């Protein structure tokens, strides 16, 4: 399991003084996290770093009662792959129950 840290608007994995993976989001006025970018370095590819970052965003949304719009293609793919994330997915202007 990777050590995931967070800052304002992002979760990331760092090592050797640089970011090795990150997922970024913006929080809109309707308490929706708009996930707009996911990056995983060559060093971490194939180790599940991207999936762990998406899960960190989902966990934050659940903990804080937020919904998510997965705008970046990787996050959108993860939401299709993990139907259990549907409780925080914002579709057609509202979250699913």
Residue frames relative to the residue before (quaternion, step in Angstrom):
aa qw qx qy qz dx dy dz
X 1.0000 0.0000 0.0000 0.0000 0.00 0.00 0.00
X 0.3894 -0.7334 0.5165 0.2090 3.56 -0.88 1.00
X 0.4584 -0.6414 0.5377 0.2989 3.55 -1.25 0.48
X 0.0890 -0.8097 0.5800 0.0068 3.57 -0.38 1.28
X 0.1415 -0.7720 0.6179 0.0466 3.55 -0.92 1.03
X 0.1983 -0.7813 0.5745 0.1422 3.56 -1.26 0.20
X 0.1314 -0.7236 0.6750 0.0598 3.48 -1.35 0.61
X 0.7087 -0.3777 0.3492 0.4828 3.53 -1.29 -0.17
X 0.8718 0.0694 -0.0686 0.4801 3.58 -0.65 1.13
X 0.8003 0.2176 -0.1573 0.5362 3.59 1.12 0.31
X 0.2071 -0.6813 0.6800 0.1750 3.47 -1.47 0.34
X 0.0241 0.8265 -0.5599 0.0534 3.58 -0.99 0.74
X 0.2637 -0.6903 0.6469 0.1883 3.50 -1.42 0.30
X 0.0423 -0.8129 0.5807 0.0130 3.57 -0.76 0.99
X 0.0623 0.7749 -0.6271 0.0493 3.51 -1.30 0.43
X 0.8313 0.1116 -0.1171 0.5318 3.56 -1.04 0.78
X 0.7056 -0.5070 0.2662 0.4175 3.58 0.97 0.86
X 0.7266 0.3609 -0.2528 0.5271 3.60 1.18 0.30
X 0.5353 -0.5961 0.4836 0.3525 3.55 -1.27 0.40
X 0.2185 -0.7903 0.5635 0.1008 3.55 -0.81 1.06
X 0.7771 -0.0137 0.0095 0.6291 3.57 1.25 -0.42
X 0.0882 0.7996 -0.5925 0.0426 3.57 -1.13 0.59
X 0.1257 -0.7227 0.6702 0.1131 3.48 -1.37 0.41
X 0.1307 -0.8091 0.5710 0.0471 3.56 -0.84 0.97
X 0.0288 -0.7883 0.6146 -0.0100 3.52 -1.21 0.63
X 0.2576 -0.7070 0.6315 0.1874 3.49 -1.38 0.33
X 0.2898 -0.7341 0.5847 0.1875 3.56 -1.04 0.74
X 0.2255 -0.7934 0.5510 0.1268 3.58 -0.57 1.14
X 0.7128 -0.4816 0.2966 0.4147 3.62 -1.24 0.27
X 0.6795 0.4709 -0.3044 0.4731 3.62 1.15 -0.39
X 0.5253 -0.6629 0.3833 0.3711 3.59 1.27 0.48
X 0.4517 0.6363 -0.4761 0.4055 3.52 0.97 0.98
X 0.3067 -0.7259 0.5905 0.1740 3.52 -0.96 0.96
X 0.1507 -0.7717 0.6135 0.0732 3.56 -0.68 1.10
X 0.1990 -0.7902 0.5736 0.0834 3.58 -0.32 1.31
X 0.0580 -0.8687 0.4913 -0.0264 3.55 -0.36 1.27
X 0.8159 0.1035 -0.0469 0.5669 3.62 1.16 -0.18
X 0.0056 0.7532 -0.6578 -0.0033 3.53 -1.13 0.79
X 0.0102 -0.7897 0.6125 -0.0332 3.55 -0.94 0.96
X 0.0097 0.7591 -0.6509 0.0070 3.56 -1.05 0.84
X 0.4195 -0.7203 0.5000 0.2350 3.57 -0.76 1.08
X 0.6695 -0.4785 0.3838 0.4190 3.55 -1.29 0.33
X 0.6210 0.5864 -0.3267 0.4046 3.56 1.02 -0.83
X 0.7765 0.3345 -0.1691 0.5065 3.61 1.06 -0.73
X 0.4402 0.7116 -0.4638 0.2911 3.61 1.20 -0.18
X 0.7989 0.2872 -0.2324 0.4746 3.52 -1.07 0.82
X 0.6445 0.5248 -0.3176 0.4563 3.58 1.27 0.07
X 0.5829 -0.6215 0.3596 0.3803 3.60 1.25 0.21
X 0.3269 0.7754 -0.4901 0.2274 3.60 1.23 0.25
X 0.6601 0.5117 -0.3147 0.4510 3.59 0.89 -0.89
X 0.6546 0.5092 -0.3097 0.4651 3.57 0.93 -0.87
X 0.6561 0.5059 -0.3153 0.4628 3.59 0.97 -0.80
X 0.6358 0.5186 -0.3300 0.4669 3.59 1.06 -0.69
X 0.6368 0.5047 -0.3296 0.4808 3.60 0.97 -0.80
X 0.6444 0.5171 -0.3236 0.4611 3.59 0.96 -0.81
X 0.6177 0.5414 -0.3445 0.4546 3.61 1.03 -0.71
X 0.6454 0.5005 -0.3141 0.4840 3.59 1.02 -0.81
X 0.6454 0.5154 -0.3160 0.4669 3.60 0.95 -0.88
X 0.6542 0.5117 -0.3146 0.4596 3.60 0.93 -0.86
X 0.6360 0.5150 -0.3247 0.4741 3.60 0.99 -0.80
X 0.6468 0.5168 -0.3215 0.4596 3.58 0.93 -0.88
X 0.6594 0.5025 -0.3074 0.4671 3.58 0.91 -0.87
X 0.6780 0.5103 -0.2892 0.4431 3.58 0.88 -0.96
X 0.7855 0.3354 -0.1525 0.4972 3.57 1.02 -0.82
X 0.4914 -0.6929 0.4156 0.3251 3.60 1.26 0.16
X 0.4206 0.7009 -0.4598 0.3470 3.57 1.08 0.78
X 0.3102 -0.6905 0.6025 0.2530 3.55 -1.34 0.14
X 0.3066 -0.7576 0.5563 0.1499 3.57 -1.28 0.38
X 0.1239 -0.7090 0.6867 0.1024 3.51 -1.21 0.74
X 0.2046 -0.8000 0.5520 0.1157 3.62 -0.40 1.18
X 0.1225 -0.8433 0.5221 0.0351 3.57 0.14 1.31
X 0.6711 0.4656 -0.3212 0.4792 3.62 0.97 -0.68
X 0.6010 -0.6234 0.3686 0.3382 3.56 -1.01 0.82
X 0.6375 0.5254 -0.3488 0.4425 3.62 0.99 -0.70
X 0.6630 0.4889 -0.3093 0.4751 3.60 0.88 -0.90
X 0.6346 0.5266 -0.3352 0.4557 3.61 0.96 -0.82
X 0.6324 0.5245 -0.3227 0.4699 3.59 1.02 -0.80
X 0.6623 0.5076 -0.3090 0.4562 3.59 0.93 -0.84
X 0.6348 0.5141 -0.3358 0.4690 3.60 1.05 -0.66
X 0.6386 0.4968 -0.3271 0.4882 3.61 1.09 -0.61
X 0.6737 0.5080 -0.2778 0.4593 3.57 1.04 -0.84
X 0.7762 0.2637 -0.1208 0.5598 3.60 1.13 -0.68
X 0.1763 -0.8235 0.5299 0.0999 3.61 0.16 1.23
X 0.5591 0.6100 -0.3920 0.4020 3.61 1.19 -0.36
X 0.5907 0.5524 -0.3678 0.4590 3.61 1.26 -0.15
X 0.4298 0.7537 -0.4215 0.2638 3.58 1.28 -0.18
X 0.5908 0.5996 -0.3727 0.3906 3.59 1.12 -0.51
X 0.7499 0.3412 -0.2161 0.5240 3.61 1.18 -0.41
X 0.4905 0.6670 -0.4217 0.3698 3.59 1.29 -0.02
X 0.2335 -0.7622 0.5887 0.1341 3.57 -0.80 1.02
X 0.0489 0.7887 -0.6066 0.0867 3.53 -0.68 1.20
X 0.8541 0.0571 -0.0517 0.5143 3.55 -1.04 0.79
X 0.7502 -0.4489 0.2237 0.4308 3.54 0.93 0.93
X 0.7889 0.2120 -0.1676 0.5519 3.63 1.17 0.08
X 0.5334 -0.6163 0.4713 0.3369 3.55 -1.19 0.48
X 0.4638 -0.6608 0.5108 0.2955 3.53 -1.20 0.51
X 0.3119 -0.7248 0.5709 0.2266 3.57 -1.20 0.42
